[in-house]
Amino acid sequence: MSEIHFPFTAVAGQHSFKLALILAAINPAIGGVVISGPRGCAKSTLARGLADLLPTSSDNQAPEFVTLPLGCSEEMLLGTLDLQKVLDDQNVAFRPGLLSRAHGGVLYVDEVNLLPDALVDQLLDVAASGVNRVERDGISHSHAARFMLIGTMNLDEGELRPQLHDRFGLCVELSNQFSPQERVEIVKAREGFDRNPEAFCTHYAGEQVALMEAVTSARIRLHHVECSDPLRLEIAERCSAAQVDGLRADIVWYRAALAHAAWQGRCEVETADINAVEELVLAHRRNAPADNTANPPTPPSGGFKRPDNTRQPMGGQTQPSFNSESLADTTEAPSNSQSGDSSGSEGDWGSMAPQQQRSAHLNAELNTWVAQPEAKTNSTKAADAIGELVGRKGGLSAQGQHRSQTVSQKPNWFGTLIKNHGIWPPRALRFQPAKTGLSVLHLVVLDTSASTLGQGAESLGKGAVLQIAEQAYLQREQLSIFGFGNNQVEHLLPKVRAPKALRSWLDTLPVAGGTPMRAAVEQVQNYLHKLQRQDAALEIRTYIITDGRSSARLDDLTLPGELVWIDIEQSAVKRGRGAQLADQLNAQYLPLATI
């Protein structure tokens, strides 16, 4: 029996979401839809209901709604050797995967941001070409795979790589804020469907048929829709003004405008069509123009979160802005930076304006900072100590990735058949080669509270970040940065390849306010657990860079992976609790001190 979906037309509200799905159904060349929003805003319900609106294939087969599970393997997605047929008929045969089932229908990826990157890359390549080509297990096979790709994601569960985000044609950002009347209507509709799905669908059958016929008519009309050159130029100018990357936005916008005109029953694109799809096209591609008078410039590497000079603390007080043109090094702390604990509620950190300190140079030529790890008998330079921490490998390494074994535990059935000359059961198994390496993430948690302004501690901390980033870049590993200060925690840099240009961005990163130490560790803990759900093989190295000026307790928190606590407090008599907090988290303790 086929699954009964909640009717598309019975979903209350979510007009932009519905429009995006309908446009993608009219013109599959748009490239699918990604939906970002919290739980409980009908993402999955509308996606499943869309399959019922798609026209049947030439052989009268109803379009299928195929869900791609998070634990899906390459074999499940692309297809693989049909082992049973090989054993029965002694012939190498192909067993289709999920892409074959989704042909002509909908391929739905719930929580696409948690799908392994390699799988998403393959998925989007097939979606773009419409053909699935398989060269594996002694099989050379290709088949048509034209489907509507729909991905949903909850930003609370982690971000989607920008380059993958851009591959989706349209993006919808949803909110689960409904009026009381809307909430009543939604609950009543859900109750009616759960009580008697068949009767509920019958009630909406007329609206469903009308919508299906409208989509089919728009598909036919789409081939006759024209767009004038002045409107094409307007699309190009708006894309240029939005500072989008590349030309994909221009192409998708043009195709979406054609689909919208066809949906409205016209054969000529109008300005209203361009306006109607603008936000759907640009929501995930727009790069807002930099305001040089209000904020520091964004570095060219991309992916950074612009330093926010008017941070909003946990207590809700807006901090006064500072003049971004004043970029002089801050080497002395304000008078109140030497007193008391900066644990958030204590002290007077919340009332001061953000300050700046440039990053220190931690390299072999600049003998300013030294590291004094307890495990070492002799002091060494901070650059060497941090480089040793970042570059330490377990087992063999290649291209900055780790290999612990040469073969996996996954059988290679084709190789096994060849080795055993077709005899079954086989006398010996052959296994797939192990992957070339495990991905490595260096997660930096940087203290940007006002207490680090004293005696250049923040400069030292930023220098340590640069050293970690440089080593990660050379090892072709990934980097992510969290900042905590001014009574808030911010994810400043998502998980990306360690960028080359980092110093200028760090130099303009503001420093102010209290130290939300526990909130920072809790947020990082949740973030890392989500990453582990996405990639269990991810190797994590976390560096907490702080002066330890906090009264928080961390002994009930645990961070996965390897953890290093880098203490940047510069007082002769340490007032911070770096060593104690490091011990609570079971972290390696590395104090950095001036000569």
N, C-alpha and C positions, 0 to 999 in steps of 0.2 A: 504494500500500500504506500502511496506517495504521501509525504508529509504535508499536513495542512498548515499553511502560513497565515499569520494574522494579515488581514487585507490591507494593502497599501493605502487605499482610500479611507480606511477607518482610523488611521493614525492622526491624532489631533496636533495641529501646529506644525512646526519644523518645515516651514515653507521653503527656505533656502536649501535645506537638505533634499527635499523632494524634487526641487527644480534641478539640482545637480544630478541626481540619479536619472531623472527623465531625459535630460540633455545627453547624458552618457549613453542612455538606451537608444536615443534617436541617432546619434553619431558616435559609434564605438571608437572612431579614430581620435576622439578627444583624449583617450588614454586612462580612463578609470577615475575613481573618486576615492580620496582619503578623508575620513571623518575624524576630527579630533574633538573630544568632549568627555565630560565626567560620566560616571556610571548613572544609568537610569534616564537617559535622554533618547531612547528608542533607536539607537544606532543599529543594533542587530535586527530589530523588528522590521525597520524599513528596508534594510538591505535584503533580507529574506523575502519580503513582500514584492521586491522588484522583479524577481524571477518570473512571477505570474503575469507580468505585463509584457514580457518579451515575446515576439512572434515565434511560431513554431518553425522548425527547419523544413527543408525541401522534402524530407521523408516523413513529415508529420510527427516528428519527435518533439515532445515538449522540452523547452530549455531546462537544464538541470541546475540546481543550486548546489554547488560543491564547496564545502568548508575545508580550509586548509588548517590542520591542527598544528599547534605550536611544536609538538614533538615530531613533526614530519621529517622524513629522511629524503635524500636526493632520489633514491629509488622510488619511494612513494610518489614524489612529485613528478619526476620525468618519465618513469617507467624503467623496467629492467628485464633481465633474462627470465623467461617463463620456465622455471626449473621443472615443473610437473610435465610440461609438454616435451621438454628435452628428454626426460626419462621415459615417457610413454612412446613418443614417436621417433626418438633419436635425431631430432632436428632442433637447431637453434631457433628459438622463437622469441618474439617480443611481447612482454606483458605490459599493457598500457598503464599509465599512472593517472594521477588526479588531473593533469592538464588535458588528457584525452577526454576524460569524463566532462570537463567543464566546457569543451568546445561547443559554441553556440549558446552558452548559458552564462552563469555568474560564478566567478571564483571569489569566494569570500575569505578574507584573512582577518580574523578577530585578533586584536592586540598585535598589529603588524610591527609595532616598534619592538616587540619581544622576539620576533622571528630572527634567527641567525642571519647575519649580513650576507653570507655566501648564498643562502637559499633565496633571499630577496633579490639578489643580483640576477640569479638565473630566472626567477619568476618574471621580473620586469623585462628582461631581454626577450623572453618568449612573448610577453604581452605586446611588446613593441613590434616584433616581426610577424607575429601570427603563426609562426611555425616552431614546432618543438623538434630539435635535432638531437638524437641520442647516439653517442659513440662510446660504448662501454660494454664490458662483459662479452666481447666478441660480436657485438650487435652494431650494425650501422642502419639506423632507422630514422625516418622523419614523418611527421604527420601535422595536419592543420590543427592549430590551437588558438582559435579566435574566441575570446571571451571578454566579458566585462569584469574588470578587476576592481574590487571594492575592499578597501582596508579601513579598519577602525582602530583607534588608539586612544588611550587615556594618558595625558601628559604626566599624571601622577605616577604612572608605571614606567616612565622613562621616555627619552626623546627618540625621534626617528632621524637617522642621518640626513643632513640637508640635501645631499645629492640624490638620495632615494626619495625624499619628500618631493623634490622637483619633478621626479619621473611620473608622478600621478598628475593627470591632467587638471582636475579640479580639487579644491580643498574646501571643506566646510568646518567651521569652528562653532560648536554647539554649546549651549548652556542648558542646565537642567532647572532653571528658574521659571516656574510656571505660576500663573495667577491661581487663586483658590478655585475659581470656576473651571479653569482648564484642568486642574488636578482632579476635580470631581468627575469631569467628563472622561478623563483618561482611565481612572479607576473603574468606572462603570463599564466602559468598553472592554477592559481587560476581564472583568468579572463575567460579562456576557460571552466572551470568546471561550474562556476556560469552562464555563458551564455547559455550552453546547457549540463546539466549533463549527459543525456543519450548518446549523441554523444561522449562526452569526455570519458566516461567509455568504450564505444565501441572501441574507438581508442586504449585503453590499455588492451582490453579483452584478446588478445593473450598473453601478458606478464603476466597478472594475472593468466590465466589458467596454463601457464608453471610453475609459482611459486607455485601455489597450488598443482600441480602434484609433484613437487620436494619436498614439505613439506610432502605430503602423502607418497612418496617413502622413505623419510628419517625416517618417523615414523615406517614404516615396517622394515627397515634396522636396526633400533635402537636395536631391540631385539637380534641381532646377533653381535653387536659390543662388542669387548673385550678390556680390559685395563690390561697391564702387571703390575706385582708387582713393578718393578723399577720405572714406571711412577706414580703408586700410591704413592710410597715413595717420589717421587719428589713433588707431590702435598702436601703431609704432611709436608715436609721440608719447602716449600714456605709459607704455612700457619703458621708454627711455626715462621719463620723469620718475617712474617708480624704481629706477636703477636695478632692474632685474638682471640676472646673469644669463647670458646667451640669448638665443632666439626662440627657445621653446615656449615662452609665454606668448610671444606674438602668434605663433602657429596655433597654440591651443585656444587663444582668445578668438582668433578668426574662425576656427572650427566651431567653437561654442556659440558664437554670434550667428553663424549659419543655422545651427540646430535650433537656437531660440527663435529665429525668424520663421523657420519651418514649423515650429511648435505653435507659433501665433498665426499660422495660416498664410504667411506672406512669402513671396518669391524674391524679395529684395530686402537686404539687411538695412536696418535703420539705426539711428543713434540710440534709440531706446533699447535695441538688442545688445548693443555694445555696453551700455550702462548696466543692463540687467545681469550680465555675467562677469562684470569687472572684478568684484570682490571674490568670486569663486576662483578666478584665474590667479589673482595677485595675492590672495591671503597668505600663501606659503612661499611666495617669491619676492614680495616687495622688500626692498632695502631702503628704508627711509633716508632722505637726504640728511647729511650731517649738518648740524647747526654749530658752527665753529665759535660762536659767541657764547654759547651756553654750556657746551660739553667739550671735553678733549676729543681730538680726532680718533676715529676708529682705525686700528692698524690694518694693513692690506691683507693680512693672512686670512681674514674671515673667520666666523665661528665664535669670536669673542663677544661677550656681552659688554656693551658700552659701559664704562665706569659711570655710575649714577651719582651725581653730586648732590642730589636732594633725596637721600635715602629715607625710606619710611621705616622707623623702628617698630618693634613689637608693640610698644605702648601707644602707637598711633600718632606721635608728634612728628611733624615734618621738620627735617633739619634744614637750617639756612644754607643756601647755595654758596659756593666759593667761586672766585674769579679764575677761570681756567687759563687765563693768560699768565698768571703768576705761577711759574713752574720752578721757582728757586728751590734748591735742596733745603729740606728741613732737618737740621742736625740737633736742635735743642727742643726738648719737650716743653709744653706749657707747664706752668707752675703746678697745676693740679695733677699732672701726670705722675708725680712722684709720691702721691699719697693714696693710701687705701687700696682696696681690692676693686677690680673692674668686672664684677660678675654680673652686671646688668642692672640690678636694682640698686646697688650700692654706688657711692661716688657721685660725681657731677658730670659724667661723660656725655649724657644725653643732651646737654645744653650747648656743647661746643660745636663750632663749624668744622667740617671735614678739612684735614690737612693732607699734605703730600710729602713723601720722601722718595728720592730716586733710589734705584737698586744699586747695591754695591757690586763691584767686580770681584767675583770669587774665581780667580784663575791663577795659574802658576806664576805669572809675571807680577801680579799685585799681591804683595805679601802683607796684607792688612789684617786679614781674618785667619784665625787658626782654629782647628777642631781639636777638642780634648775628650774623645770618647773614653769612657771608663775601661773599656776592654783593651785599650792600647797603652803601652808603657811610655811611648814617646808621642809628643804632639805632632800632628800633621796638618797640612793646610786643609781648609774647609773644602776646597774644590776636589782635592784628592779623596777626602773621606766620603763626600757625597757621591763622587764618581764611582767609588768602590761599591757603595750601597746600591746605586742604580744599575751598575753594570754587572753585578754578581749574578752568575748563572748556575742553574742546577742541571747537571747532565750536559749533553751536547747542545750546541747552539748553532743556528744558521739564520742569517738575516734578522738578527734580533729576536728570534723565536726559539723555543725550547723543544728539544726532542728527548723523550725519556725512553723510547723503544722504537725499533725499526719495523715492527709489524703490529697490527691491531688485533683485536679479538673478534673481528668481523670476518666470517668465511668468504672466500672468493670461490663461488660455486663453479664458475666457468673454468677457472684455473684448476680447480679440483677435478673436474671431469676430464680435462686434457691430461693431467698428470696420471690419472687412473685409467686412461684409455677407454673411457665410457663405462667402466664397470661400476655397478651400484649394488650395495652400498660401498662407498670408497674405502680403501685401505688407509688412506691418509688425507687429511684436509690441508688445503692451502688457504692462507688468510690474506686479506687486503693489506696493502702497505699502510703504515701509520701515516697520519697527516704530517706534513712537513714541519709543523710547529704549533705551539699554543700561543694565542694572542696574549699580549701583556699590556696591562694598564697601570700607569703611574698616576695615582690620585693625590693631588696636593691640597691640603687643607690649611689655608693661610690666615693667620690672625691679623685683622685689619682694625683692631680696636685702638683707642687713643693711648693706652698704656705702652704700646710698642714704639711710640714716638721718641721716648727717652733714649739718649745716647746712641741714636742711629740703629736701634734694634730692627725697625721696619726695613731699613735699607739692607741690613744683613739678611733678613727673611726673604726679601725680594731677590737678592743675589742668590740665595739657596734655590729659589724657584727656577731662576735662569739656569743654574747648573743642572738641576734635575731635568729640565726641558731639553737642554743641549744633549745630555747623555741619552735621553729617550729618543731624540731625533736621530742621533747617530745609529742607534740600535733599531730604528724603524718601528718603534713602539708607540703606543697611544698615551695621551696625556689628558687629564681633566683637572679643573681647578675649582675649589670651593673657597669662598671668603666669608669670614665671620667677624663682625664688628658693628658698632652703632646699633647694638641690640637686635641684629638680624643676621640671617644666614642666606647667602646668595650663591647660586651655581653660576660662576663667572665664565667658565669655559666647558662646553660639553665634551664628551669622549670623542676626540679626534686625533689624527696623526699630529705628533708634537710639532707645533709651528716654528718656523724659523724666526719670524719677527715677533718678539715678545717683550723686549726691554721697554720700548716706547709706551706700550700699553700699561705695563706694570708701573712705570714712572708716574703715570697720571691716575693711578688707582687711589681713590681717597681713603683716608684713615681717620676714624672718629668713633666716639661713643664707647659703650660698654662691651663686655666680652661674653657673648652667649655660648660658652664653651660646651655645655651639655647639649644644647639644641643643635649645635654644629655636628657633634659626634653622632647624635641620634639621626639627623638627616642623612649624614654620610652612610651610616649603618643601613638605613632603608634603601638608599640608592645602590649600594653594593649588593644587597640581597636581590634587588631587582635585576641587576646585571648578571648575577649568578643564575637566576631563573632563565635568562636569555641564552647564556653561554656558560655551561657548567665547567668548561675547561679553561675559562678565562683566569689568567694568573694576575693577581692584584697585589700592588705594592702601594701602601698609603704612607704619606709623610705629613705629619701634623707639625706645622711651623708656628710656634707661639712663645710668648714670654711666660706663660703659665700663671698669669695674674688672674686667678679665678678661684672662687670658693666651691665650685661644683664638685660633685662626686661622680666618678665614671666607672666604679668597680662593678656595676651591674650591666655594663655595655660591652659588647664584643664586636670587633671589626674583623671580617674575614681576610685571609691572606696575610702577607708580611706587613708589619707596622713599625715605623720609625718615628720617634718623637724628637724633633729638632728644637732644642731650647735656645732661643735668641735673646734671653734676658742678659743685660750687660752690667747690672749692678755688681759692685764688689761683694756686697752681702745680698744674696739672692732673696727677694721677697716672694717670688713666684713659687709654684709647687710643681715645676716641670718634672723632676725625678719621681715625685710621688704619683703624679697623674700618669706618667709613663708606666709605672709599676702597676697601677690599677688596670691599665689596658693591656698589660703584658707586652709592652712595646720596647724595642731597642731604644736606648736613650743616647742622644748625641747632642751635647751642649756645644754651641758655637760662641766663642768669646773673642774680644779684641785684645790686642797686645798692649 
